Amino acid sequence: MKGKGEEFSTEQLSTILEKHRSEKNGLIPVLLEIQEEFGFLPREAMKRVAEFLGMDPIDVWGVATFFNQFRLTPLGKNHVKVCMGTACHLAGGRLVLEALERELSIKVGETSEDGQFSLERVACIGCCMLAPVTVIKDKIYPKMTPFKVEEALIPYRQESTVED
Amino acid sequence: MTFEEIREKAQAQWEGLKSITHVLVGTATCGRAAGALDVIDAFKNELARRSIDVPIIQVGCIGLCYAEPLVIISKPESFRVVYQNITPDLVPRLVEGYIVGDDPCLELALGTLEIDDRGTPTIPELPRFEHEFRLILRHCGYIDPENIHDYIANGGYHTLEKALKMRPEEIIESVKKSGLRGRGGAGFPAGLKWELCREAEGKTKCVVCNADEGDPGAFMDRVILESNPQEVIEGMIIAGYAVGAHKGYIYVRAEYPLAIERVGSALKQGEEMGILGDDVLGSGFSFHIGIAEGAGAFVSGEATALVAAMEGKRSEPRVRPPRLSQAGLWGNPTLLNNVKTFSYIPLIIGDEREGFASIGTEKSKGTAVFTLAGKVEYPGLTEVPMGTTLRRVVYDIAGGMRKGKKFKAVQIGGPSGGCVPESLLDIPIDFDSLRDAGSMMGSGGMIFMDENDCAVDTARFFLDFTTKESCGKCTMCRMGTLQLMSILEDICAGKAELKDLELLQQLSEDVKMGSLCGLGRSAPNPVLTTMRYFGDEYKAHILEKRCPALVCKDLIAYYILPDKCDRACEHCILVCPTEAIKGGKGEIKVIDQEKCSKCGTCLEVCPPEYNAVIKISPVSKLPPSKMEKESSAEGGG
């Protein structure tokens, strides 16, 4: 993930758009690829997409805000996803989410001020037998509890202090 | 290459593999989450260290998720042994024991893998296999999903070859005769859908596979795509030939990256072998398949909404007619079926023995695939004949409830389904009987609840989900679910009155009536069924401010039993995030209810030998604290 705030490379954007020129109605694939590259959908990039596909910007906005995958703000360096599928809910997923909110001092959907952590709830990542599950970056933490939250965050916190 | 040559090559490769020692590791998403890739690395290292050359093959999921990471060691002249919960540190033992030596390491084994007379792999040591009937799951976890030869050697694409020599009408007749009903949930007769699409006017028809599995707790489509994508592709090509389409799409949700990767590789191999492309198996019929990635919206599972998303629009359902088979993707006649529906096709077409139709009940033929999750002993995936009772699934396949807890209910079909209580465990599972019970087959996701799960909280959970996922097109769905949600929140918080139950009932009926698509029409099901079967629990929340399952936060309090608390232990004090626990060294610990955030950490850390922390509901039942006792004693005395 690159860029912070609204900065993004117009060159990279053009490369992505060119790749999709021959496709019919490729709005969602284009947006997914832009997000893959920049970590979120910058406003200016969406305007360029609208122009490129001959759509009204409002329709691109409409799609970008409709689907759960799309994000309009950048993520933290360590993205924390808490599974809120049914099995995880029954196994106490909500208590884990609340513990993470408390530990990170952010609410779900927010990014910490230093840009280190962001917290998101997701609906089922498909490993219900490990419920409740939390994903930090790409690592899956199975059978989470409020007590295990602090410990799970330690390596990511250390990493950020070392860099500072 | 003719198909005969392809088949011979595949068979030779498969026999070659069977004649040497090899290792299979389940690496579907569930296996990976449990650490399967680390296990593979450990095998590679250990084998390299000993300079042994043994192929390690990544397979999909055999459905025994609780046993992941699952490893199968296959030796040509001996048993194939299935090992469960293998971690990297156990790998040297397996290599030393069964790859190098002849010790099958039984202490790590789950059973042996045998092939039954239908050619289906089974583990005879596990009683559940007696009750299962694996049709579309039969190769899952057994063949390499990224090697088309494995599929062909096990009977794959035989049906396609046969179908291409049949007339399209014959194929459709065969689907109709099988009694196959769409596995997306609604159970529409598949043959009829195919016929409508075949008869529709339009040059550029297409076939769409719906793999937008959005139910939070169902994952069978993911498992099929990750374990045996060729089966789905074969079904789609046959469908294309039957309805007269030359283009197909598999719409997969972006949350399933591994499924997308494995389908992509399967398509590429199909093209290379001439099974997909301009001249399918030399028949002159052209068929291409592409992948369309979904961006995450539960409503996209609805057929017309899915098509809208594929066209790059907001995924909103539209009024039918016209049916998709008349005007679907970009206005063209479109055949849209679920992953599982396509998977059955290769087993159905040209099957003179009518094997599929002989299984199941009168109106629901074949098998049903369910994911088993929640509070059961053996979560995973299963395939049973339609008409199997729920009791059999709970106790004989899923192993009963975990920790000997009491079965309370099973939620079938996720947010669109309903919950089925103990008293209905003997109903046969099929499309119609589940609907009569107020639930539905839906996605086929089963979530088992025990005595510690609250019916009201579960209904609230599902409503929270549908409220967020409602596309907003219909007022009753957009606003109605929100209102239902707010009533349920009041009940869970002990702020509701008895008359709110009537409102809840009425509004639920209204939302069902006033919504266009399946999302809104089924969203109140969890509320209606929990009210129907667990009405007492709703009343306890309202009248007594009591949550019988001790779940709803506002109605419970944490309490430390003075006679059980070990005075010397300070575990709870150290972990309490709000410093709500008082009590110095050697004193009994007491929770300050004003400060307690009810996170449950004290209960979690209290050593099992004391078990001093309990939950109490209603809060008014909380024993008075020592100070209160003293002051009341003074006042009274």
Interface residues (C-beta under 8 A of the other chain):
Chain A: K24 N25 G26 L27 I28 P29 L31 L32 L53 D59 G62 V63 F66 F67 N68 Q69 F70 M84 G85 T86 A87 H89 L90 G92 L95 E98 A99 R102 V122 A123 C124 I125 G126 C127 C128 M129 L130 A131 V133 I140 P142 T145 P146 F147
Chain B: T29 C30 A33 A34 C65 Y66 E68 G214 D215 P216 G217 A218 F219 R222 A254 E255 Y256 A292 E293 G294 A295 G296 A297 F298 A309 M310 E311 G312 K313 R314 S315 W330 T371 A373 G374 K375 P379 G380 Q411 G414 G445 I447 M449 D453 T458 F461 F462 F465 C471 V575 P577 S597 C599 G600 T601 E604 V605
